[in-house]
Amino acid sequence: MASEEDDPIIREIDVHLAKSLAEKLYLFQYPVRPATMKYDDVTHLTARIKPKQQKVEVEMAIDTVSPNYCRSKGEQIALNVDGASTDDSGSTYATKLMDKQIFSSIQSAVNTSRYAAAVYRKGELHITPLHGILQLRPSFSYLDKADAKHREREAANEAGDSSQDEAEDDAKQITVRFSRPESEQARQRRIQSYEFLQKKQAEEPWYYLHYCGVKDSRSEHERQYLFSQLAGMVETTELTKSPSEYLSMLMPPVEEEESKVPLAPSNVLSMAQLRTLPLADQVKTLMKNVKVVQFANLMGLLGSGVDSTAVLRCIQQVAMLVQGCWVVKSDVLYPKDSCSPHSGVAAEVLCRGRDFAMWKFTQDLWVVRKEIAAVVKLPPEDVKDFLEQMAVPRVNKGWEFLLCHDAKFVKKHPDVVQRQHMLWMGIQAKLEKVYNLSKEDMMPKKPDSQAASPAVLCGERRVAAAKERARDNHAAMDNDYRRRKSPQGAAVRAPGSAPLTIRIKEEPLSDEESMDTASRLGGQAANGVHSDESSRDSADGPSLARYPGEAVVAKLKEFVRGTLRKHYVLSLSELKRLFNLHLASLPPGHILFSGISDRMLQEMVLDCGCKQILVPFPPQSTASADEQKVFALWEAGDAFDQHRQILLEIFSKNYRVRRNVIQSKLGQDFGDNLSKPDVDKVLKDCCASHGGMWYLKGTLPS
């Protein structure tokens, strides 16, 4: 009541709804008025409209005698459009001067039910709903005509030159083809195509309009329809609404007009939007974009803290296992009622053909496109599209599967492999029935011809083959090395040094770590032989792969140092994830693909000045062994090294700490020199907050 008294009503105005022009009233929005346009001269304005499309074109005259008009530019534009012809019948500018401008309309608002035109007269407000709002913009179609004229002149000149220099061509045989009857499905696709819709819109005729000025008698007559014919009546049915209904009519909900932003567009994959989706949708979106992926790389893209068992359940819904890798299912790429973007073939036929190509890769790493096309009987563009999604072409060989065989996943998840094998058996039976194939056609090829040409292997496969050979010859090389270094079997003495005992460090090869054939870190030599710096290779026995090992160490150290400069604290799990992403960005055949074990990665972290922080995890913690190994950069060379060291000592005794405890401990050592921005900087570098408590990075509970 107090607020109403402060803002009293000083006048009441009756509002009337006029409906005479409700289905005919349009609002034209013109651009900023140029100084050379004749808006007020009725004789210099024409307009035409296409009612179904609500498209309007307005032609306005340009004041060519205005001081703002550039006459030379106007003559040049007219010459480019119409040429130097003297025939004015088909010319755009009859005066040889650009003396008019065309404005074409677009719809500025899709829903115009909230807009109206209002007229105030004699204490009454009359409103008329708008049927459409059209925004007029300059049309530059005359430039298209100029380009067409230019191409015609060039074609005529070329034709004239060729007729003088060359004789008449001989008659050539042509092939006459008759089009087959159009099916109903093909007709529906043609009707829904963009080209057909554009043609239908162009076929709609133009209706020319007669413009009436503001003071014209016809305008005065039409303007009367803006006033309600029921203004003199006491009661009107349109305004007998309740206050809530009336407000909802004036201000309808705006949710309908809000454009929905796609969460994961097909052409641009936003990782930030991807994280907001459920896990199943994340896996489906990633598979639609990458097409083929190894399971370890997929886990790296999903981020840390994601349950691998849940990911396995999700990926089996949208992908199939081929050569130990996951390939997106055909029905995910080609949903029901869709068609090929190249040939218009139905989705069901495309899925069968792509399934056959996928099945061929389960039998062999190499396929021939002609053999697949001969079976599936699809256009070459579609077959090539299938193969480009999952393979790469090799000269004189065919198409090779995109990724190497993921033996680690196959060995770790035999139950998933068996389930996928049963699914492929069912798909194979279906393909045999659909394509009428015999048992001999479905048998894999003999591998005798493939072993004859190892020179065409890709870089990754050559590295894998080299690792296998090194693993097979490892014991023999160790024995040969010890025999040459210490023929007597006990010790070897370097010149001018004490006796040096040679020890071979033997470690079992696990499934989780790859064999390390490079040189060990620190004071270790190649193949696990420990020696100090004074021990050099003799002239008759150089160390094994010394230079490649040093190159791998240098590249690995460069990555680790760069990562530690960005992340002062890292768990082993997070470091491995970052390393996998780094490997994915490297070109094939890079030296880091030679096989980096977890132990080598840990030793490199310690060698770069890090220390392992033994965080006391609670007994009920679900963190894995890699997540409980936390490493921190002890000295970064800046002014906050001592701050971070004190903070790390706190977390070596506590799993989680409150901010006031950290600030109190830092205050004891630094006193008044400690400021709030310093504490914030140290916490941001090393910690993460959750529920009012601070945790060391990488140890935050999921």
Protein Blocks (a to p, Z undefined) as FASTA:
>chain_A
ZZmmmmccfbdcdddddfklmmmcccdddddddfkbcfklmklcccdddfklopacdddd
ddfkbfkbcfklmmmmmmmmnomafbfklpmblnopafbdcdddddfbfblmlgccddde
ehiacddddfbdcdddddfklmmmmmmmmmmmmmmmmmmmmmmmpccddddddddddddd
ddfklmmmmmmpmklmmmmmmmpccdddddddfklmklmmmmmmmpcfklmpmbdfklmc
cfklmmmmmmgcfklmpccddfbdfklccfklmmmpcfklmmmmmmmmnopacfklmmmm
noghiafklmmmmmmmmccceehiacddfklmmcghiacfklopafklmmmmmmmmmmmm
mmpmbdcfklmmmmnopafklmmmmmmmmpccdehkbpadfbdcdfklmmmmmmlmmmmm
mmmmmmmmmmmmmnopafklmpccdfklmmmmmmlpcfklmmmmmmmmmmmmmmmmmmmm
mmmmmmnopaccdehiacdddddddddddfkbccdfbdcehjbceehiacdfklccdfkl
ccehklmmmmmmmmmmmmmmmmmmmmmbdcfklmmmmmmmmmmmpcehiaklnopafklm
mmmmmmnopacddddddfklcbdfklmpccddfbgoiaklmmmmmmmmmmmmbfbdcfkl
mmmmmmmmnommpcfklmmmmmmmmmcceehiacdehiacZZ
